[in-house]
Amino acid sequence: MGRNKNTKQNSSSTDNGNFENPDSMSVDEVTIGEITINEAGASSNLPNDRTSADYYFDSYSHFGIHEEMLKDVVRTKTYQNVIYKNDFLIKDKVVLDVGAGTGILSLFCAKAGAKHVYAVECSDMADMAKQIVETNGYSDVITVLKGKIEELELPVKVDIIVSEWMGYFLLYENMLNTVLYARDKWLVEDGIVFPDKAALYITAIEDAEYKEDKIEFWNDVYGFDMSCIRKQAMLEPLVDTVDQNQIVTNSCLLKTMDISKMTPGDASFTAPFRLVAERNDYIHALVAYFDVSFTRCHKLMGFSTGPKSRGTHWKQTVLYLEEKIVMCEGEAIVGTMSVSQNKKNPRDVDIMINYSFEGKNCAVKKTQCYKMR
Ligand SMILES: C[S@@+](CC[C@H](N)C(=O)[O-])C[C@H]1O[C@@H](n2cnc3c(N)ncnc32)[C@H](O)[C@@H]1O
């Protein structure tokens, strides 16, 4: 998940360790975590008189967004790999797919031998999912339920919850709360949540060219001062692909989340960071990215959305700094990042960074706020 953000134009768990970099993989063979897998549409039930206004508040009803997610091979093949390679966890179990979309995760679970799968989807894509399930001969195993999980009743509790809920910057769109709600209401004690761990990281990059293009641009537009828009542009984190050569510092783990235990409140936090320069360079932005993992698998599996890993549709989240920082190798930016749900719109994320730097060539102490919206 994580769609419709302003988007630029690849990273290790932690973007540097637990997950193998799948850059060299073909679409049919993706190695994620420690395992290699080999494997890789719809006619319409939607009313044909839908207009763009109908899609504005319900982008998941349109196939385009599902096409983008399905074609994200890092994302989709990791789930497929987790489910097929760990069918001992799925076989004869009752599964709940929270936010089923086209029903792809439900189909993986049905194929892996689930006793029954409840595929819950609130958008009109649920109608397509029903057709897809039927077309593929899984109607007796998968029940598609159209509606919000918060408003539906299931006939039984489930052994496993599978969901792809992650947004840009991990938390944008706030679907995590929906999964936590489903876990508390419908998961049996000792049930499994797929994925069960998520982690957010931060690093610092040189990005003079792009900052000039996206931010400083507004200072002089055909000879006119539009810097009032620059202020807004600075507030909105940019979702884009960061080249790994731009990375100047280490990556710092900000927050780990245990989806099987956490409460919704745990998604709001303040975490410290310390970013140490690995070369002499300018810093124009901090960059956030996340990993997710499935720790109940036979072997640790998961993927990273960091700049050293194979690209995903989540790309990375770039937070531009007001002033560039001149860093020498070994010097450190220290600070804290606070993340919270926006009070007016809980799907939006408010981010605040406090940072300070005292180096040979410059000193900075600042607070900057951003809004993912
Ligand atoms: C990121 S998509 C994932 C779709 C599909 N599981 C996949 O992996 O391709 C999340 C889906 O969850 C649905 N969704 C979001 N909130 C929901 C809720 N409260 N109840 C049911 N479905 C929800 C959205 O409509 C969207 O189709």
The ligand as an SDF file (V2000), in Angstrom:
LIG
                    3D

 27 29  0  0  0  0  0  0  0  0999 V2000
   -2.5840   -2.0040   -0.1550 C   0  0  0  0  0  0  0  0  0  0  0  0
   -4.0710   -2.6820   -0.7100 S   0  0  0  0  0  0  0  0  0  0  0  0
   -3.6430   -4.3920   -0.7640 C   0  0  0  0  0  0  0  0  0  0  0  0
   -4.5190   -5.1900   -1.6940 C   0  0  0  0  0  0  0  0  0  0  0  0
   -4.1610   -6.6610   -1.8120 C   0  0  0  0  0  0  0  0  0  0  0  0
   -4.1840   -7.3170   -0.4880 N   0  0  0  0  0  0  0  0  0  0  0  0
   -2.7950   -6.8490   -2.4300 C   0  0  0  0  0  0  0  0  0  0  0  0
   -1.8730   -7.2280   -1.6850 O   0  0  0  0  0  0  0  0  0  0  0  0
   -2.6440   -6.6390   -3.6260 O   0  0  0  0  0  0  0  0  0  0  0  0
   -5.0890   -2.5010    0.6850 C   0  0  0  0  0  0  0  0  0  0  0  0
   -6.5490   -2.7770    0.4300 C   0  0  0  0  0  0  0  0  0  0  0  0
   -7.2160   -2.6820    1.6730 O   0  0  0  0  0  0  0  0  0  0  0  0
   -8.5030   -2.1260    1.4670 C   0  0  0  0  0  0  0  0  0  0  0  0
   -8.9160   -1.5780    2.7590 N   0  0  0  0  0  0  0  0  0  0  0  0
   -8.4240   -0.5000    3.4060 C   0  0  0  0  0  0  0  0  0  0  0  0
   -9.0190   -0.3080    4.5880 N   0  0  0  0  0  0  0  0  0  0  0  0
   -9.9250   -1.3220    4.7170 C   0  0  0  0  0  0  0  0  0  0  0  0
  -10.8690   -1.6880    5.7380 C   0  0  0  0  0  0  0  0  0  0  0  0
  -10.9840   -0.9600    6.8380 N   0  0  0  0  0  0  0  0  0  0  0  0
  -11.6440   -2.7860    5.5490 N   0  0  0  0  0  0  0  0  0  0  0  0
  -11.5220   -3.5140    4.3860 C   0  0  0  0  0  0  0  0  0  0  0  0
  -10.6520   -3.2100    3.3980 N   0  0  0  0  0  0  0  0  0  0  0  0
   -9.8660   -2.1490    3.5530 C   0  0  0  0  0  0  0  0  0  0  0  0
   -8.2710   -1.0910    0.3650 C   0  0  0  0  0  0  0  0  0  0  0  0
   -9.4640   -0.8080   -0.3110 O   0  0  0  0  0  0  0  0  0  0  0  0
   -7.2430   -1.7820   -0.5120 C   0  0  0  0  0  0  0  0  0  0  0  0
   -7.8330   -2.4940   -1.5640 O   0  0  0  0  0  0  0  0  0  0  0  0
  1  2  1  0
  2  3  1  0
  2 10  1  0
  3  4  1  0
  4  5  1  0
  5  6  1  0
  5  7  1  0
  7  8  2  0
  7  9  1  0
 10 11  1  0
 11 12  1  0
 11 26  1  0
 12 13  1  0
 13 14  1  0
 13 24  1  0
 14 15  1  0
 14 23  1  0
 15 16  2  0
 16 17  1  0
 17 18  1  0
 17 23  2  0
 18 19  1  0
 18 20  2  0
 20 21  1  0
 21 22  2  0
 22 23  1  0
 24 25  1  0
 24 26  1  0
 26 27  1  0
M  CHG  2   2   1   9  -1
M  END
$$$$
